[in-house]
Amino acid sequence: MIKKIDKNQERQRRHERVRKTVSGTKERPRLCIYRSVSNIYVQIIDDTKGVTLASASTLDKELKAKIAGKTKMEQAEVVGAEIAQKALKKGIKTVVCDRGGYLYTGRVKKLTDSARAAGLQF
């Protein structure tokens, strides 16, 4: 009998492996991405203090008007630009990317590319 692979468990293993080396500091916080089936969430985290410095998602009230009627890929671009804008307001210019165990394609890539285009450095 063939066992079905639990994709979320595999993702969590990849995430744990990455988190052993990737950590955010005050000078270079961690950009953490979480992708659900219908939404995408991103946070900028200082791991030394354990504090979220900025966050954005497709569920934010200020982004609802911008993402209405767009595809999930286009929504990820809007969220990436928004997090970069919030980070630059707080004086954060460089971050280290934590893709959350997801492969660097699709919505994750669109989000990071739009954050780079908005002025955030990885």
FIKOL-306227 format. One record per residue (C-alpha): residue number from 0; residue in one letter; y, x, z. Coordinates in Angstrom, 2 decimals. Layout:
+-----+---+---------+---------+---------+
!   k ! r !      c2 !      c1 !      c3 !
+-----+---+---------+---------+---------+
! NUM ! A !       Y !       X !       Z !
...
+-----+---+---------+---------+---------+
END
This chain:
+-----+---+---------+---------+---------+
!   k ! r !      c2 !      c1 !      c3 !
+-----+---+---------+---------+---------+
!   0 ! M !    0.00 !    0.00 !    0.00 !
!   1 ! I !    3.45 !    1.26 !   -0.91 !
!   2 ! K !    5.99 !    1.38 !    1.88 !
!   3 ! K !    9.52 !    0.28 !    1.02 !
!   4 ! I !   12.18 !    2.86 !    1.79 !
!   5 ! D !   14.83 !    1.73 !    4.27 !
!   6 ! K !   17.99 !    2.85 !    2.47 !
!   7 ! N !   20.24 !    2.38 !    5.48 !
!   8 ! Q !   17.98 !    4.54 !    7.64 !
!   9 ! E !   18.07 !    7.27 !    4.98 !
!  10 ! R !   21.87 !    7.01 !    4.87 !
!  11 ! Q !   22.06 !    7.34 !    8.66 !
!  12 ! R !   19.90 !   10.48 !    8.52 !
!  13 ! R !   22.22 !   11.99 !    5.90 !
!  14 ! H !   25.22 !   11.04 !    8.03 !
!  15 ! E !   23.77 !   12.69 !   11.15 !
!  16 ! R !   23.06 !   15.84 !    9.15 !
!  17 ! V !   26.63 !   15.95 !    7.85 !
!  18 ! R !   28.18 !   15.19 !   11.25 !
!  19 ! K !   26.54 !   18.30 !   12.73 !
!  20 ! T !   29.01 !   20.40 !   10.74 !
!  21 ! V !   31.94 !   18.06 !    9.93 !
!  22 ! S !   34.35 !   17.47 !   12.78 !
!  23 ! G !   38.01 !   16.50 !   12.90 !
!  24 ! T !   40.67 !   18.46 !   14.74 !
!  25 ! K !   44.33 !   17.82 !   15.44 !
!  26 ! E !   45.36 !   20.01 !   12.50 !
!  27 ! R !   42.70 !   18.64 !   10.13 !
!  28 ! P !   41.33 !   15.25 !   11.22 !
!  29 ! R !   38.23 !   13.58 !    9.79 !
!  30 ! L !   38.52 !   10.88 !    7.12 !
!  31 ! C !   35.55 !    8.61 !    7.90 !
!  32 ! I !   34.37 !    6.09 !    5.29 !
!  33 ! Y !   32.17 !    3.05 !    5.90 !
!  34 ! R !   31.09 !    0.89 !    2.99 !
!  35 ! S !   29.53 !   -2.53 !    3.44 !
!  36 ! V !   28.32 !   -4.84 !    0.70 !
!  37 ! S !   31.65 !   -6.63 !    0.35 !
!  38 ! N !   34.24 !   -4.45 !    2.13 !
!  39 ! I !   35.23 !   -0.81 !    2.61 !
!  40 ! Y !   36.72 !    0.69 !    5.76 !
!  41 ! V !   38.34 !    4.09 !    6.32 !
!  42 ! Q !   39.64 !    5.81 !    9.45 !
!  43 ! I !   41.34 !    9.10 !   10.19 !
!  44 ! I !   39.88 !   10.43 !   13.44 !
!  45 ! D !   40.74 !   13.31 !   15.77 !
!  46 ! D !   37.33 !   14.18 !   17.22 !
!  47 ! T !   38.68 !   16.55 !   19.89 !
!  48 ! K !   40.43 !   13.64 !   21.62 !
!  49 ! G !   38.20 !   10.88 !   20.26 !
!  50 ! V !   41.18 !    8.96 !   18.88 !
!  51 ! T !   41.65 !    7.03 !   15.65 !
!  52 ! L !   44.97 !    8.11 !   14.15 !
!  53 ! A !   45.11 !    5.71 !   11.19 !
!  54 ! S !   42.89 !    3.12 !    9.58 !
!  55 ! A !   42.75 !    0.83 !    6.56 !
!  56 ! S !   40.28 !   -1.63 !    5.11 !
!  57 ! T !   39.95 !   -4.45 !    2.64 !
!  58 ! L !   40.26 !   -6.86 !    5.58 !
!  59 ! D !   43.81 !   -5.74 !    6.53 !
!  60 ! K !   46.33 !   -8.57 !    6.32 !
!  61 ! E !   48.96 !   -6.44 !    4.56 !
!  62 ! L !   46.44 !   -5.50 !    1.85 !
!  63 ! K !   45.10 !   -9.01 !    1.19 !
!  64 ! A !   47.80 !   -9.77 !   -1.39 !
!  65 ! K !   47.31 !   -6.43 !   -3.18 !
!  66 ! I !   43.53 !   -6.74 !   -3.51 !
!  67 ! A !   43.31 !  -10.44 !   -4.38 !
!  68 ! G !   41.33 !  -10.94 !   -7.59 !
!  69 ! K !   40.37 !   -7.25 !   -7.97 !
!  70 ! T !   36.94 !   -5.73 !   -8.27 !
!  71 ! K !   35.44 !   -3.75 !   -5.38 !
!  72 ! M !   36.18 !   -0.47 !   -7.22 !
!  73 ! E !   39.86 !   -1.43 !   -7.60 !
!  74 ! Q !   39.98 !   -2.54 !   -3.96 !
!  75 ! A !   38.68 !    0.89 !   -2.90 !
!  76 ! E !   41.52 !    2.53 !   -4.85 !
!  77 ! V !   44.10 !    0.38 !   -3.05 !
!  78 ! V !   42.59 !    1.20 !    0.35 !
!  79 ! G !   42.57 !    4.93 !   -0.47 !
!  80 ! A !   46.24 !    4.87 !   -1.42 !
!  81 ! E !   47.06 !    2.91 !    1.74 !
!  82 ! I !   45.29 !    5.34 !    4.09 !
!  83 ! A !   47.02 !    8.28 !    2.43 !
!  84 ! Q !   50.38 !    6.58 !    2.86 !
!  85 ! K !   49.70 !    5.89 !    6.56 !
!  86 ! A !   48.50 !    9.47 !    7.11 !
!  87 ! L !   51.53 !   11.02 !    5.46 !
!  88 ! K !   53.81 !    8.83 !    7.61 !
!  89 ! K !   52.14 !   10.29 !   10.72 !
!  90 ! G !   52.47 !   13.85 !    9.39 !
!  91 ! I !   48.83 !   14.32 !    8.41 !
!  92 ! K !   48.58 !   16.23 !    5.14 !
!  93 ! T !   45.02 !   17.61 !    5.12 !
!  94 ! V !   41.79 !   15.97 !    6.20 !
!  95 ! V !   38.08 !   16.72 !    6.05 !
!  96 ! C !   36.06 !   14.01 !    4.30 !
!  97 ! D !   33.13 !   12.33 !    6.04 !
!  98 ! R !   31.54 !   10.09 !    3.44 !
!  99 ! G !   29.30 !    8.48 !    6.04 !
! 100 ! G !   26.03 !    9.45 !    4.40 !
! 101 ! Y !   26.90 !    7.60 !    1.21 !
! 102 ! L !   26.53 !    9.31 !   -2.14 !
! 103 ! Y !   29.80 !   10.57 !   -3.62 !
! 104 ! T !   29.93 !    8.04 !   -6.44 !
! 105 ! G !   31.36 !    4.59 !   -7.02 !
! 106 ! R !   33.65 !    3.16 !   -4.38 !
! 107 ! V !   33.54 !    6.25 !   -2.15 !
! 108 ! K !   34.70 !    8.47 !   -5.02 !
! 109 ! K !   37.42 !    5.99 !   -6.08 !
! 110 ! L !   38.74 !    5.84 !   -2.51 !
! 111 ! T !   38.95 !    9.62 !   -2.11 !
! 112 ! D !   40.42 !   10.13 !   -5.59 !
! 113 ! S !   43.18 !    7.61 !   -4.94 !
! 114 ! A !   43.92 !    9.18 !   -1.54 !
! 115 ! R !   44.23 !   12.58 !   -3.27 !
! 116 ! A !   46.52 !   11.10 !   -5.92 !
! 117 ! A !   48.71 !    9.61 !   -3.17 !
! 118 ! G !   49.22 !   13.07 !   -1.63 !
! 119 ! L !   46.40 !   13.60 !    0.88 !
! 120 ! Q !   44.61 !   16.96 !    0.64 !
! 121 ! F !   40.88 !   17.46 !    1.23 !
+-----+---+---------+---------+---------+
END
